[in-house]
């Protein structure tokens, strides 16, 4: 079960406190949530005497041991996989790949913003962008909005990248129409983060054709509320969409 707050989205702050073991963060830039959890999994591997080729405990058990949510464990495991520390075998489990002496700082590598923390921020920013743009989008904007949805629906690309160009255009159009250049810039930067190895591996592993169809339908609902000049409804539809992205990627 997802560790969610009252908004229905995973609460990264709760997992961060649990992953840190309740200790205060040191001065300076705090490590990303998946870095904290990845380091703790690596420490568990070393203390537990796991050798190359050994299978690690399942996702549920790791989450219970570390006191964090399963989605956060999944994000950390992907980071360890990208770093070459573990190997994820579909339908089988997670196996140690790199011997301990060779690791150095790999488990703590910074691969950019983690998907769940980024989705939390997107929910905050893009919900407000949808609310504001409902009163600001003009006829030309609505035409572009519809074109972006059609581009998503008709994209023949392989499933992992299917619809991405139209998807990004849709969200950036709404952010720009909000009338706040800083908000629009932040939304663009969050989308730029999706090119990181962590994001790409996460998308490749979780995205399906059915998920793509659901994304298109959710964009349709957002557009309907915008066309109706329903700011509150547009914000609600955007929140629902981003919550669904989080749940689908978590396998729920």
N, C-alpha and C positions, 0 to 999 in steps of 0.2 A: 504494500500500500504506500502511495506517495506521502511524504511528509509535507503537508500543505498547510497554508494559513487560511484565514477566513476568505481570501480571494479565490481559493481553489488552486493556486499555483504553488509549486514547491517553494518552501521558505528556506532559501540558502543561508540566511542568517542563523537559523536554528541549527542547521547542519554544521556551520562553521564553528559555533560554540561547542558542539559535541565533539567535532573532530579535533579541536584544540585542547580538549580535555578540561575545559573550564578555566584555562590559564589565560592571563592577559597577553595580548599581542605586544611584541617588542616594538620600540620606536622605529619609524621608517615605514616603508611600503609593506603592507601585509601580503603574505603569499596568497595566491588564488585558492579557492576552496578545493579544487581537484588536486592541487599540489600538496596541500596539507594531508588529504586522505591518501594520495599516492605514496607519500613518505611513510605514513603509518602502515600501509599494506606492505611496503618494502621492509619495514622494521619487523613486521610480523613474519615475513618470509625468512628473514635472517635468524630471528629468535627461534622459529619453529624448525629450523634445519632443513628447509626445502631445497632440494637439489634441482639441477637442470632436468627438465622433463617431468617433474612432479606436478601433480594437479593441485590447484589451490581450492580452498573451500568455496562453495557456491555463493552467488551474489547475496542471497538472503542471509546466509550465515555470516558473511563478511559484514553486512550492514548491522546485524545484531551485535557482533563483537565490537564494532567501532562506534556503535550508538548513533549512526547516521542513516539517511534514507537510501533505499536501493538505487534510485536514479543517480545520487551523488557517488555511490560506489561504482556504478557503471561508467560514469564520466572519468573517474580516477583510473579505472582499469584500462580505458581507451588511451588515456595519457601514458600509462605504463607500456601499453602495446606500441604506441607511436615511438616511444623511447627505446623499444627493443628489449625491455625487461621481461615481458610476458608474451605469450602467444595465445590468442583467443581462437579456439576451434569450435565452429558452429555446431551446436547440438552435443558437444562433448564437455566443454568447460574451458577454464583458464589454466595455462601451464607455464611454469618458470622456463624462461628461455636464455637469460643471461646470467652467468655465474656472478656471485656477489663481489669478488675482488675486482671485476671489470667494470662495475657500474659507475663509480665516481658519483657525480651529481645528477645522473640521468633521471632518477625518480622525481627529482624536484624541478625539472626543466620547466620553464615558462613557455607555454604554447599559445599564449594569448588568452583572452577572456573565455571562460568556460561557457558552454551552451546554456546551462540553467541560470547562472547569474546574469547572462546577457538577456535571456528571456524575461527575467524579472524586471529588468530596466526597460525593455521594449514594451512590456505591458503598461508600465507607468507612462512612458512617453507617447506611445502610439495610441493609447486610449484617449489621452488628452488631445492629440493631433486630430483624431477622428471627430471628437466633439467640436473642436474649433473649425475644422474644414467643412462641416455640414452647413455652416452659414456662409462660407466663403467660396466654395467651388462654383465656377460658372459653367455655362453650357459646353465650352471647349474642354474644360476639365473633366466633365462627365464623359465626354466622348473618349478622352484619353484613358479614363478609368475603365471604360468598357473594353477598349482596345487591349489593355493590359490583361484583363481577364480572358479575353479570347486568345491572346498569345499564350497564356498559361495552358488553357484547355487544349489548344491545337499543337502544342509543342511535341514533336516526334522524338526528342532526345531520349537517351537511356534514362531509366527510372530515377537513379540518384540525382540527376541534374534536370529532370523534366520540369518545365514550368518556372525555373529559377529566374530567368530574365524578366518575364512578365510579373512574377511575384514581387521582385525587388522594385520594378517600375511602379506597381500598384501602391506599395507602402511609401515609397519616396514621394510619389505624387500627392498622397494625403498629407504627409509631413510638410511638404512645401506649401500646400494650400492652407496650412494652419496659420500662415502669416508670421511665423516666428522663425527667423533664420537660424538661431542657435538650436532650436528643437530639430529643425530639418538637418542640420549638420550632425547632430548626435545620432539621429536615426541612420544617416548614411554611414557613419563610422561603425555602428553596430552591425550593419550589413557587410561592411568591409571585413569585419572579424570572421565572417563565415568562410573565408578562404584559408584559414589556418588548418594545419594537419589534423588538429583535434576535432574541429567542426566537420571537415570533410570525411574523416573516418566514421564519425557519429552518424552523419547523413547516409553514407554508403551502407552502413550496417542496419539501419532502421527503416529507411524509406521503402514504400511499396507502391504499386499502381493504385491500389485502393486508397492509400493515403493521399495520393495526388488528387484523386477525384474529390475527396473530402475537402482538401485545401481550396479547390476551385469553388465548391459550394459555399464555403465559409466566406470567401471573398465576395461572392454574389450577395450574401446577406448583408455584409458591410456596405456594399455599394447601394443596395436597396434603401438602407437607412439614410445614407448620404443624399440620395436623390430625393428622398422624402423630407429633407432638411430636419431630420430627427437627430439632433446632436447626442442626446442621452442614449438613444437606441444605437447610434453608430459606435459610441464608446463601449456599450455593452457587447455589441457584436465583435468589436476588436478584441476586447478582453476574452470573450469566449474563444475566438480563433487562436490567440496565443496560448491560452490554457490548453486547448486541444493539441497544439504543436508539442507542448511539454509532455502531455500524457501519451501521445503517440510515440514520441521518441523514447519514453520510459517503458514502452511495451504494454501500456494499460489502455 
